[in-house]
Amino acid sequence: MAGLLTRALARSRERLSGALARLTSGSAFDAAALESLEEALIAADVGPTTVAELIDQLRKESTLKANGGAATVLAAAMTEILDGVEGADPEAMLGQGTRVWLLVGVNGTGKTTTAAKLASRFTVAGHSVILGAADTFRAAAAEQLRVWGGRLEVPVVAHRAGGDPAAVVYDTCEAALARQHDLALIDTAGRLHTHDNLMAELDKIRRVAGKVIQGAPHEVLLVLDATTGQNGLRQAEQFVTHAGVTGLVLAKLDGTARGGVALAIARSMGLPVRYVGVGESATDMQRFDAAAYVDGLLGSNGA
């Protein structure tokens, strides 16, 4: 994953590494250089609150000389933020009864593709997966999932366009239980976080899943488009309220200079990033690793 993240975060890293180099080029920290780093962190969408905390930590280390100390302090502080919200590993439960994961988010974030990529990841790992096409509003979504299912040799449960998404969830969970699948991955329709009726529908979907399989859904992944940066935070707040989000997927991380958004989310929402999309192929949905991510942002070993 380290190599993939290094490539994906190249645009963010270029800006940050230049600011870090200026900060440590003299015999002591320079106020203007510190301000330049602050601006670079904000531009990378680390978030103003998180940036203020990171800069404060660096100011406390003002006696550090030009020995890479600034990068080391910054890397440690970033890793601490990310590790602090990690929580239990959802993959550790796979193979211990049927698990249900919901994918939620606004339109266009890449939920359907994410579902397929996760299915690929887990089938390669030897798990039995079933896909549920609960996006009944977008006619192409079910067909897109069917195509992926055919490629991956993964069964897909789908209903007619415009049908009840909760019915798809019910049938997917029943099929998963009857066939003893390890994991049911359910794609839901994109919805704006400001549409109360559509957000309430997620409550119904969750209740239906729980009626079929105890404890379901076991994971609710909010798929965010990394290129939207701070806008993703506003989306996340409402989805956490209505959908019980347990973790996030950062899609399209390879297409943005706002790669610091994972830090902003962890700090402000207290939610872990579970997976990151770093390319177009089925194998480019990778498990998030805090150390590799920080290394990708700052350069090798934070230098």
C-alpha positions in Angstrom: 0.0 0.0 0.0 2.9 2.4 0.7 3.9 2.6 -2.9 0.3 3.2 -4.1 -0.3 6.0 -1.5 3.1 7.6 -2.4 1.9 7.9 -6.0 -1.7 8.9 -5.0 -0.6 11.7 -2.6 2.2 13.1 -4.8 0.4 16.4 -5.4 -0.2 17.0 -1.7 3.3 15.8 -0.8 5.0 18.2 -3.2 3.5 21.2 -1.5 4.1 20.0 2.0 7.6 18.8 1.5 8.6 22.1 0.1 7.2 24.0 3.1 9.0 21.5 5.4 12.3 22.0 3.7 12.1 25.7 4.1 11.2 25.3 7.8 14.3 23.3 8.6 16.8 24.9 6.2 18.1 27.4 8.8 19.6 27.0 12.2 16.3 27.4 13.9 12.6 27.6 13.0 11.7 30.6 11.0 8.3 32.2 11.6 7.7 32.9 7.9 8.6 29.3 7.1 6.2 28.0 9.8 3.4 30.2 8.3 4.2 28.7 4.9 3.8 25.2 6.2 0.5 26.2 7.9 -0.8 27.5 4.5 0.4 24.3 2.8 -1.5 22.1 5.4 -4.7 24.1 4.9 -4.4 23.9 1.1 -4.0 20.1 1.5 -7.4 20.1 3.4 -6.0 18.9 6.7 -8.6 21.3 8.2 -8.1 24.5 10.1 -8.6 23.0 13.6 -6.2 20.2 13.0 -3.7 22.5 11.3 -3.7 24.8 14.3 -3.0 21.9 16.7 -0.2 20.6 14.5 1.4 24.1 14.2 1.2 24.6 17.9 3.1 21.3 18.5 5.8 22.5 16.1 6.1 25.8 17.9 6.7 24.0 21.1 9.6 22.3 19.4 11.1 25.6 18.3 14.6 24.6 19.4 14.8 21.8 16.8 17.5 22.4 14.3 17.8 21.5 10.6 17.9 17.7 11.2 14.5 16.6 10.1 13.1 17.1 13.5 10.1 19.1 12.3 9.0 16.4 9.9 9.4 13.8 12.6 7.2 15.7 15.1 4.6 16.4 12.4 4.5 12.8 11.3 4.1 11.5 14.9 1.3 14.0 15.6 -0.5 13.1 12.4 -0.2 9.4 13.1 -1.5 9.9 16.6 -4.6 11.6 15.3 -5.4 8.8 12.9 -4.6 6.0 15.3 -6.8 7.5 17.9 -10.0 6.8 16.0 -9.0 3.4 14.5 -11.3 1.2 16.5 -12.0 -2.5 16.0 -11.0 -4.2 12.7 -14.1 -5.1 10.7 -12.2 -7.5 8.6 -11.3 -9.6 11.7 -14.9 -10.7 11.9 -15.2 -12.0 8.3 -15.6 -15.8 8.3 -17.4 -15.8 11.7 -21.0 -15.8 10.4 -22.6 -13.6 7.8 -21.7 -10.0 8.0 -23.5 -7.1 6.3 -21.9 -3.9 5.2 -23.8 -0.9 3.8 -22.2 1.7 1.5 -23.8 5.1 1.7 -23.0 8.6 0.4 -24.1 11.4 -1.9 -24.4 11.1 -5.6 -21.3 10.5 -7.7 -18.9 9.5 -4.9 -18.3 6.1 -6.4 -20.3 3.8 -4.1 -21.1 1.2 -6.8 -17.5 0.9 -7.9 -16.4 0.8 -4.3 -18.8 -2.1 -3.6 -17.3 -4.0 -6.6 -13.7 -3.3 -5.6 -14.3 -4.4 -2.0 -16.0 -7.6 -3.4 -12.9 -8.2 -5.5 -10.6 -7.6 -2.5 -12.5 -10.1 -0.3 -13.0 -12.8 -2.9 -9.3 -12.8 -3.6 -8.8 -13.2 0.1 -10.9 -16.3 0.0 -14.2 -14.9 1.4 -17.6 -15.7 0.0 -19.3 -12.4 -1.0 -22.8 -11.4 -2.3 -23.7 -8.0 -3.7 -27.0 -6.1 -3.1 -28.1 -3.5 -5.7 -30.2 -1.3 -3.3 -29.7 1.7 -5.6 -33.0 1.3 -7.3 -33.3 5.0 -8.3 -30.4 5.0 -10.8 -31.3 2.4 -13.4 -27.7 1.9 -14.5 -26.5 1.1 -10.9 -28.0 -2.4 -10.8 -26.7 -3.2 -14.3 -23.2 -1.8 -13.4 -23.2 -4.1 -10.3 -24.4 -7.1 -12.4 -21.5 -6.5 -14.8 -19.0 -6.4 -11.9 -20.6 -9.5 -10.4 -20.1 -11.4 -13.6 -16.5 -10.4 -13.8 -15.8 -11.4 -10.2 -18.1 -14.4 -10.2 -20.0 -12.9 -7.3 -23.8 -13.2 -7.1 -25.9 -10.0 -7.3 -29.4 -9.4 -5.8 -31.3 -6.7 -7.8 -34.9 -5.7 -8.3 -36.6 -3.6 -10.9 -35.7 0.1 -11.3 -37.8 2.2 -8.9 -38.5 -0.6 -6.5 -38.2 -0.5 -2.7 -34.5 -0.5 -1.8 -35.4 -2.0 1.6 -36.8 -5.0 -0.2 -33.5 -5.5 -2.0 -31.7 -5.3 1.4 -34.1 -7.9 2.9 -33.6 -10.3 -0.1 -29.8 -9.8 -0.1 -29.6 -10.5 3.6 -31.8 -13.6 3.3 -29.8 -14.9 0.4 -26.5 -14.3 2.2 -27.8 -16.1 5.3 -29.2 -19.1 3.3 -26.1 -19.5 1.2 -23.8 -18.9 4.2 -21.9 -16.0 2.5 -19.2 -14.4 4.7 -20.2 -10.9 3.6 -23.1 -9.1 2.0 -22.0 -5.8 0.4 -25.0 -3.5 -0.2 -24.8 -0.5 -2.5 -27.4 2.2 -1.7 -28.6 5.1 -3.8 -26.8 8.4 -3.6 -28.6 11.0 -1.7 -28.0 14.6 -0.6 -27.4 14.9 3.1 -29.9 17.8 3.1 -32.8 15.6 1.9 -34.5 14.5 5.2 -36.8 12.0 3.6 -34.1 10.1 1.8 -31.8 10.2 4.8 -34.7 8.7 6.8 -34.9 5.9 4.3 -31.5 4.8 5.5 -32.9 4.2 8.9 -35.5 1.8 7.4 -32.8 0.0 5.4 -30.8 -0.5 8.6 -33.8 -1.8 10.5 -34.7 -4.3 7.7 -31.1 -5.7 7.6 -31.3 -6.2 11.4 -34.5 -8.1 11.2 -32.9 -10.7 8.9 -29.4 -10.9 10.5 -28.8 -10.1 14.1 -26.6 -7.1 14.5 -26.8 -6.0 10.9 -25.6 -3.8 9.4 -22.3 -4.6 11.0 -20.4 -1.8 9.1 -21.8 1.3 7.5 -19.2 2.8 5.2 -19.6 6.4 4.0 -18.0 6.8 0.6 -16.5 10.3 0.2 -15.0 11.7 -2.9 -11.6 12.9 -1.8 -11.5 15.6 -4.4 -14.4 17.4 -2.6 -12.2 18.0 0.5 -13.9 19.8 3.4 -17.3 19.5 1.8 -17.1 15.9 2.8 -17.2 16.8 6.4 -20.6 18.4 6.1 -21.9 15.3 4.3 -20.5 13.1 7.0 -22.3 14.8 9.8 -25.8 14.0 8.5 -24.9 10.5 7.4 -23.5 9.7 10.9 -26.9 10.9 12.4 -29.2 8.9 10.0 -27.1 6.0 8.8 -25.0 5.1 11.8 -21.7 5.5 9.9 -18.9 3.4 11.4 -16.1 4.2 8.9 -15.2 5.9 5.7 -14.0 5.1 2.3 -12.0 7.9 0.6 -12.5 7.4 -3.1 -10.4 9.1 -5.9 -7.6 9.9 -3.5 -5.2 9.7 -6.5 -7.0 12.6 -8.2 -6.6 15.3 -5.7 -4.2 17.8 -4.1 -6.4 17.7 -1.0 -5.0 14.5 0.4 -5.0 15.7 4.0 -8.7 15.4 4.3 -8.4 12.0 6.2 -6.8 13.9 9.0 -9.6 16.5 9.1 -12.2 13.8 9.2 -10.5 11.8 11.9 -10.0 14.9 14.1 -13.4 16.5 13.6 -15.7 13.5 13.2 -13.8 10.8 15.2 -14.3 8.4 12.4 -11.7 6.0 11.0 -10.9 5.8 7.3 -11.2 2.1 6.5 -10.3 2.1 2.8 -8.8 4.4 0.1 -9.3 4.3 -3.6 -6.0 5.0 -5.3 -6.7 4.1 -8.9 -9.2 2.7 -11.5 -8.5 -1.0 -11.3 -10.3 -3.5 -9.0 -7.1 -4.0 -7.0 -6.8 -0.2 -6.3 -9.2 -0.2 -3.3 -6.7 -0.5 -0.4 -7.0 -0.9 3.3 -6.1 2.4 5.0 -2.8 2.4 6.9 -2.1 5.5 9.0 1.7 5.2 8.9 1.7 4.6 5.1 -0.7 7.5 4.6 1.4 10.0 6.7 4.5 8.8 4.9 2.8 9.4 1.6 1.9 13.0 2.6 5.3 14.0 4.0 7.7 11.8 2.2 9.8 8.8 3.3 10.0 8.7 7.1 8.5 12.1 7.3 11.5 13.7 5.7 
